Amino acid sequence: MAKGVKPRVKVPKTAAAGSSITIKTLISHKMESGQRKDKKTGELIPRSIINRFTCEFNGKSVIEIDIEPAVSTNPYFQFDATVPEAGDFVFTWYDDDGSVYDATKSVAIG
């Protein structure tokens, strides 16, 4: 598990049924590409990236993203989603080392 990894998600707390909302996500992660060398030892720093991101709403897929090593540190994603009913968004980030980070946000109909 990478050190200091912290997912953050911004989702409106309420929405009108059938409306589109904007979701913002960011995960704190160094995103080592495996191509940089350690300045002290000269050895390659092993690759360690978030390689996949998914979002589901009430168990249904909203978005799936495969992430390549060229993405920057602390990947940020912003996207729109339709909210047909009250429920939970589940956000999941997958790390090269097998770690899985997740966050859940609820939306009420109002």
ABEGO torsion letter per residue (X at the ends): XBBGBBBBBBBBABBBBGBBBBBBBBBBBAGBAGABBBAAAGBBBBBBBBABBBBBBGGBBABBBBBBAABBBGBBBBBBBBBABBEBBBBBBBBAAGBBBBBBBBBBBX
